[in-house]
Amino acid sequence: MASEEKKVADHRISFSCPVCGRKTDYPVTQMVEGAALTCPFCKLALKLHGHMWQDVQREIEKLSRGGQDVNRIKSHNE
């Protein structure tokens, strides 16, 4: 089980800015409820909660089950 957790920790989640729409890849380990994210493009600062947090949780669950959506989740090694 620890090796699967390590695999998930090595991945990144693509997150779109709600203002400018541009995507940024964040390490899964940074994606926790209440995380402060800043868009590197428009500099919007937001707190990860509510429906955005629910979406991120679903993507993390997909990673843990091994059902990766390659369009939204990228490995550090790519």
C-alpha positions as CSV (number, residue, x, y, z in Angstrom):
1,M,0.0,0.0,0.0
2,A,2.9,2.4,0.8
3,S,4.2,2.1,-2.8
4,E,0.8,3.1,-4.2
5,E,0.7,6.1,-1.9
6,K,4.2,7.0,-3.1
7,K,2.9,6.7,-6.7
8,V,0.0,9.1,-6.0
9,A,2.4,11.6,-4.3
10,D,4.6,11.6,-7.4
11,H,1.7,12.9,-9.5
12,R,0.4,16.3,-10.4
13,I,-3.1,17.6,-10.9
14,S,-3.9,20.1,-13.6
15,F,-6.0,22.9,-12.1
16,S,-7.7,25.6,-14.2
17,C,-7.9,29.2,-12.9
18,P,-11.5,30.2,-12.5
19,V,-10.7,33.7,-13.8
20,C,-8.2,33.4,-16.7
21,G,-8.9,29.7,-17.5
22,R,-5.2,28.8,-17.8
23,K,-4.1,25.5,-16.3
24,T,-1.3,24.9,-13.8
25,D,0.0,21.6,-12.6
26,Y,0.2,21.3,-8.8
27,P,1.7,18.4,-6.9
28,V,-1.0,16.2,-5.3
29,T,0.7,16.7,-1.9
30,Q,-0.2,20.5,-2.2
31,M,-3.8,19.8,-3.0
32,V,-5.4,19.7,0.4
33,E,-8.7,21.3,1.7
34,G,-8.0,25.0,2.4
35,A,-4.8,25.1,0.4
36,A,-3.9,28.6,-0.8
37,L,-3.2,28.5,-4.6
38,T,-2.1,31.4,-6.7
39,C,-2.5,31.5,-10.5
40,P,1.0,32.2,-12.0
41,F,-0.6,33.9,-14.9
42,C,-3.2,36.4,-13.5
43,K,-2.0,36.2,-9.9
44,L,-5.5,35.3,-8.5
45,A,-5.2,34.0,-5.0
46,L,-7.8,31.4,-4.1
47,K,-8.5,29.0,-1.3
48,L,-9.2,25.4,-2.3
49,H,-12.7,24.6,-0.8
50,G,-16.3,23.8,-1.8
51,H,-16.9,22.4,-5.3
52,M,-13.3,23.0,-6.4
53,W,-12.1,20.8,-3.5
54,Q,-14.7,18.2,-4.3
55,D,-13.4,18.0,-7.9
56,V,-9.8,17.7,-6.7
57,Q,-10.8,14.9,-4.2
58,R,-12.3,13.0,-7.1
59,E,-9.1,13.3,-9.1
60,I,-7.0,12.1,-6.2
61,E,-9.3,9.1,-5.7
62,K,-8.9,8.2,-9.3
63,L,-5.2,8.3,-8.8
64,S,-5.4,6.0,-5.7
65,R,-7.5,3.5,-7.6
66,G,-5.1,3.6,-10.5
67,G,-7.8,4.9,-12.9
68,Q,-5.8,7.9,-14.1
69,D,-7.3,10.4,-16.5
70,V,-4.3,11.2,-18.5
71,N,-5.7,14.5,-19.8
72,R,-6.0,16.0,-16.3
73,I,-3.2,14.3,-14.3
74,K,0.4,14.2,-15.2
75,S,3.4,12.4,-13.7
76,H,6.5,14.2,-12.5
77,N,8.5,12.0,-14.8
78,E,6.9,13.2,-18.0
